[in-house]
């Protein structure tokens, strides 16, 4: 009885194999022509490519040096990865993307950003100083078959934090924060102070509070009574920096394969470890929803910016006789 509503040729819905394929089709046919017409890519955000939709969920690790970021990655993988360096001094001086590959190896940053199958092309805007400090470590491992892990340079404290890294460190963190599915802030139970550089790093990811999780690492190195005070001090420090009404989720444990120093909290550490791993295992399931939300957010942003941008160009033309931006 299609004749009742006057639509005798009802359009059949399009069918796609994956959510990513559907999002790519919608972006190319609906949103991309609008962005190109109004030069949205020149003023706000670069064009999205296929790897932006096909990329695996990413985890970003941030913390001061010697808080156990690289050791945490090895604990997840249960093996070393190419280029791994662990020590009490600032050993990780670069951004390392740990990804799945047919063989173990290292891909330099300059080669990585020109790979059409990877989602890192926009990072070229941060210059060679950053690309020389960026690499991809590939290996065969079931964890990275479904996740990509981003290790970051150890954040400095004291006089060292006054040194210029040579590139926009906070800008790179913000770029990754926009695209990752989870941000892990690691703290050492013996080193809870938040340096100025660490505060700037937290400020760079502050707009993505729903992605942030806190890890209080090396918690077995203090006895239970001290651990209670350390946890309270950590929450007090975070409250001054994050400025959010919600309480951040904090996972307490020692994420390495060494025996526990104080064994009284073993059950607590095991439960916290399981909660964290369950959270990370849920990321591939929720990746499609996150990409859908990001595309909707981008469409709304274009809808707001483009009319305002067009209006400013008209004003410039009327008052000055030529279009200047």
C-alpha positions as CSV (number, residue, x, y, z in Angstrom):
1,X,0.0,0.0,0.0
2,X,2.8,2.4,-0.9
3,X,0.3,4.5,-2.9
4,X,-1.2,5.7,0.4
5,X,1.7,8.0,1.2
6,X,2.3,9.0,-2.4
7,X,5.8,7.4,-2.5
8,X,5.6,4.5,-4.9
9,X,9.4,4.2,-5.2
10,X,10.7,4.0,-1.6
11,X,14.5,4.3,-1.5
12,X,16.1,1.2,-0.1
13,X,18.7,1.7,2.6
14,X,22.4,1.4,1.7
15,X,24.2,-1.6,3.1
16,X,27.8,-1.6,4.1
17,X,30.1,-4.4,5.3
18,X,31.4,-2.4,8.3
19,X,30.6,0.8,10.1
20,X,33.9,2.2,8.9
21,X,32.8,1.8,5.3
22,X,29.6,3.5,6.0
23,X,31.3,6.4,7.7
24,X,33.7,6.8,4.8
25,X,30.9,6.9,2.3
26,X,29.0,9.5,4.3
27,X,32.0,11.7,4.8
28,X,33.0,11.6,1.1
29,X,29.5,12.3,-0.3
30,X,28.0,14.6,2.4
31,X,30.6,16.4,4.5
32,X,33.8,16.5,2.4
33,X,32.3,18.5,-0.5
34,X,31.1,21.1,2.0
35,X,34.5,21.3,3.7
36,X,36.3,21.7,0.4
37,X,33.9,24.4,-0.8
38,X,34.4,26.5,2.3
39,X,38.2,25.8,2.8
40,X,37.5,24.1,6.1
41,X,40.8,22.1,5.9
42,X,42.8,25.3,5.6
43,X,41.3,27.0,8.7
44,X,40.6,24.2,11.2
45,X,41.2,20.6,10.6
46,X,42.9,18.6,7.7
47,X,40.9,16.3,5.5
48,X,40.1,12.8,6.8
49,X,41.6,9.9,4.9
50,X,40.6,6.2,4.8
51,X,43.2,5.3,7.6
52,X,41.4,7.7,10.0
53,X,38.3,5.5,9.7
54,X,40.1,2.1,9.5
55,X,42.7,2.7,12.3
56,X,42.6,0.4,15.3
57,X,41.8,1.9,18.7
58,X,44.8,3.7,20.2
59,X,46.0,4.0,23.8
60,X,48.1,7.0,24.8
61,X,50.5,6.7,27.8
62,X,51.6,9.9,29.5
63,X,53.8,10.3,32.7
64,X,56.9,11.6,34.1
65,X,60.2,9.7,33.5
66,X,60.7,6.5,35.4
67,X,57.0,6.0,36.2
68,X,56.9,2.7,34.3
69,X,55.3,3.6,31.0
70,X,57.5,1.4,28.8
71,X,57.5,-1.4,31.4
72,X,53.7,-1.2,31.4
73,X,53.6,-1.8,27.6
74,X,55.9,-4.8,28.0
75,X,53.6,-6.1,30.8
76,X,50.6,-5.8,28.4
77,X,52.5,-7.5,25.5
78,X,54.3,-10.0,27.7
79,X,57.3,-9.5,25.5
80,X,59.8,-6.8,24.5
81,X,59.2,-4.7,21.4
82,X,61.8,-3.3,19.0
83,X,63.5,-0.2,20.3
84,X,62.5,-0.8,24.0
85,X,64.7,0.9,26.6
86,X,64.0,0.7,30.3
87,X,65.9,2.5,33.1
88,X,65.7,4.8,36.1
89,X,66.8,7.8,33.9
90,X,64.8,9.4,31.1
91,X,65.3,6.6,28.5
92,X,62.3,7.2,26.2
93,X,63.1,10.4,24.4
94,X,60.6,9.9,21.5
95,X,57.0,9.0,20.6
96,X,56.8,5.3,19.8
97,X,53.7,3.8,18.1
98,X,53.7,0.1,18.9
99,X,51.7,-1.6,16.1
100,X,51.1,-5.0,14.5
101,X,53.4,-6.0,11.7
102,X,54.4,-9.0,9.7
103,X,57.9,-8.9,11.2
104,X,59.7,-7.1,14.1
105,X,61.2,-3.8,13.1
106,X,61.3,0.0,13.4
107,X,59.9,2.5,11.0
108,X,61.3,6.1,11.3
109,X,58.8,9.0,11.6
110,X,59.6,10.5,8.2
111,X,58.7,7.3,6.5
112,X,55.8,6.6,8.8
113,X,53.9,9.9,7.9
114,X,54.0,9.1,4.1
115,X,52.6,5.6,4.5
116,X,49.1,5.8,3.0
117,X,48.0,2.9,5.2
118,X,48.8,4.7,8.4
119,X,46.8,7.5,10.1
120,X,49.8,9.7,11.0
121,X,50.1,11.9,7.8
122,X,48.8,15.1,9.6
123,X,51.8,14.9,12.0
124,X,54.0,16.4,9.3
125,X,52.9,19.9,10.4
126,X,55.0,19.5,13.6
127,X,58.2,19.5,11.5
128,X,61.3,17.4,11.2
129,X,62.3,18.1,14.8
130,X,59.3,16.0,15.9
131,X,59.5,13.4,13.1
132,X,63.1,12.7,14.2
133,X,61.6,11.8,17.6
134,X,58.8,9.7,16.3
135,X,58.9,6.0,15.3
136,X,56.8,2.9,14.9
137,X,57.8,-0.4,16.4
138,X,56.1,-3.3,14.7
139,X,55.8,-6.9,16.0
140,X,53.6,-9.9,15.9
141,X,51.5,-9.9,19.1
142,X,47.8,-10.6,19.7
143,X,47.5,-7.4,21.8
144,X,48.5,-5.1,19.0
145,X,46.3,-7.1,16.5
146,X,43.4,-5.1,18.0
147,X,45.1,-2.1,19.6
148,X,47.8,0.5,18.9
149,X,49.8,1.7,21.9
150,X,51.5,5.1,21.9
151,X,54.5,5.5,24.3
152,X,55.5,9.1,25.0
153,X,58.8,10.7,26.2
154,X,59.2,10.9,29.9
155,X,58.0,14.2,31.2
156,X,60.8,16.1,32.8
157,X,60.9,17.9,36.2
158,X,63.3,20.3,37.9
159,X,65.7,22.3,35.8
160,X,65.5,19.8,32.9
161,X,61.9,20.8,32.1
162,X,63.2,24.3,31.2
163,X,65.0,22.8,28.1
164,X,63.2,23.3,24.8
165,X,62.4,20.0,23.1
166,X,62.5,21.6,19.7
167,X,58.9,20.9,18.7
168,X,55.4,21.6,20.1
169,X,55.3,18.8,22.7
170,X,51.9,19.9,24.1
171,X,50.5,20.3,20.5
172,X,51.5,16.7,19.6
173,X,49.9,15.4,22.8
174,X,46.7,17.3,21.9
175,X,46.7,15.8,18.4
176,X,47.0,12.3,19.8
177,X,44.4,13.0,22.5
178,X,41.8,13.9,19.9
179,X,42.2,10.6,18.1
180,X,43.0,8.0,20.8
181,X,40.4,6.0,22.6
182,X,42.1,5.9,26.0
183,X,44.6,8.2,27.8
184,X,46.5,6.7,30.7
185,X,48.2,9.0,33.1
186,X,50.9,7.1,35.1
187,X,52.1,8.1,38.5
188,X,54.9,6.6,40.6
189,X,53.9,6.0,44.2
190,X,57.1,7.6,45.3
191,X,56.9,10.6,42.9
192,X,53.5,12.3,43.0
193,X,54.7,15.9,42.3
194,X,53.3,17.4,39.1
195,X,56.0,19.4,37.4
196,X,55.2,22.4,35.2
197,X,55.7,20.4,32.0
198,X,53.5,17.6,33.3
199,X,50.8,20.2,34.1
200,X,51.0,21.5,30.5
201,X,50.7,18.0,29.2
202,X,47.6,17.4,31.3
203,X,46.2,20.7,30.1
204,X,46.7,19.5,26.5
205,X,44.4,16.5,27.1
206,X,42.0,18.1,29.5
207,X,39.3,18.5,27.0
208,X,39.0,14.7,26.7
209,X,38.2,13.8,30.3
210,X,36.0,10.8,29.3
211,X,39.1,9.1,27.9
212,X,41.4,9.7,30.8
213,X,42.3,7.0,33.3
214,X,44.8,7.3,36.2
215,X,47.3,4.6,37.1
216,X,49.1,4.7,40.4
217,X,52.0,2.4,39.6
218,X,54.7,0.7,41.7
219,X,52.2,0.6,44.6
220,X,53.8,-2.5,46.1
221,X,56.8,-0.4,47.1
222,X,55.0,1.2,50.0
223,X,53.2,-0.6,52.9
224,X,49.4,-0.5,53.2
225,X,49.3,2.4,55.6
226,X,51.5,4.6,53.4
227,X,49.6,3.6,50.3
228,X,46.4,5.0,51.8
229,X,48.2,8.4,52.3
230,X,49.8,8.2,48.9
231,X,46.3,7.7,47.3
232,X,44.9,10.7,49.2
233,X,47.8,12.9,48.1
234,X,47.4,11.8,44.5
235,X,43.7,12.7,44.5
236,X,44.5,16.1,46.1
237,X,47.1,16.8,43.4
238,X,44.8,15.7,40.6
239,X,41.9,17.8,41.9
240,X,44.0,21.0,41.6
241,X,45.0,20.2,38.0
242,X,42.0,18.4,36.3
243,X,39.3,20.7,37.8
244,X,36.5,18.3,37.0
245,X,33.4,17.6,39.2
246,X,33.8,13.9,38.5
247,X,36.3,11.7,40.4
248,X,38.9,10.3,38.1
249,X,39.1,6.5,37.9
250,X,42.4,5.5,39.6
251,X,43.9,2.0,39.1
252,X,46.3,1.0,41.9
253,X,48.9,-1.7,41.3
254,X,52.4,-2.6,40.1
255,X,52.3,-3.4,36.4
256,X,55.5,-5.4,35.9
257,X,56.5,-9.1,36.2
258,X,58.6,-8.7,39.4
259,X,57.6,-10.1,42.8
260,X,55.7,-7.8,45.0
261,X,57.7,-6.0,47.7
262,X,54.8,-5.6,50.1
263,X,52.5,-8.6,49.7
264,X,49.6,-7.4,51.9
265,X,47.6,-5.8,49.0
266,X,48.0,-8.6,46.5
267,X,44.3,-9.2,46.2
268,X,43.6,-5.5,45.7
269,X,46.3,-5.2,43.0
270,X,44.9,-8.3,41.2
271,X,41.3,-6.9,41.2
272,X,42.5,-3.4,40.0
273,X,44.6,-5.1,37.2
274,X,41.6,-7.0,36.0
275,X,39.4,-3.9,36.0
276,X,42.0,-2.1,33.9
277,X,42.4,-4.9,31.4
278,X,38.7,-5.2,31.0
279,X,38.5,-1.5,30.3
280,X,41.2,-1.8,27.6
281,X,39.6,-5.0,26.1
282,X,36.4,-3.1,25.6
283,X,38.0,-0.5,23.4
284,X,37.8,-2.5,20.1
285,X,34.1,-3.0,20.7
286,X,33.5,0.7,21.2
287,X,35.8,1.9,18.5
288,X,33.0,2.2,15.9
289,X,30.8,4.2,18.2
290,X,33.7,6.6,19.0
291,X,34.4,7.1,15.3
292,X,30.7,7.8,14.7
293,X,30.7,10.4,17.5
294,X,33.8,12.0,16.2
295,X,32.3,12.4,12.7
296,X,29.1,13.9,14.2
297,X,31.2,16.3,16.2
298,X,33.2,17.3,13.1
299,X,30.0,17.9,11.1
300,X,28.6,20.1,13.9
301,X,31.8,22.0,14.1
302,X,31.8,22.6,10.3
303,X,28.2,23.7,10.5
304,X,29.1,26.3,13.2
305,X,32.4,27.5,11.7
306,X,31.6,27.6,8.0
307,X,28.7,30.2,8.2
308,X,30.8,32.4,10.5
309,X,33.8,32.1,8.2
310,X,31.7,33.0,5.2
311,X,30.3,36.0,7.1
312,X,33.8,37.3,8.0
313,X,34.9,37.1,4.4
314,X,31.9,39.2,3.3
315,X,32.8,41.8,5.9
316,X,36.4,41.9,4.8
317,X,35.3,42.3,1.2
318,X,32.8,45.1,1.9
319,X,35.1,47.2,4.1
320,X,38.5,46.7,2.4
321,X,37.6,46.0,-1.2
322,X,39.4,42.7,-1.3
323,X,39.2,39.4,0.5
324,X,41.9,39.0,3.2
325,X,42.0,36.3,5.8
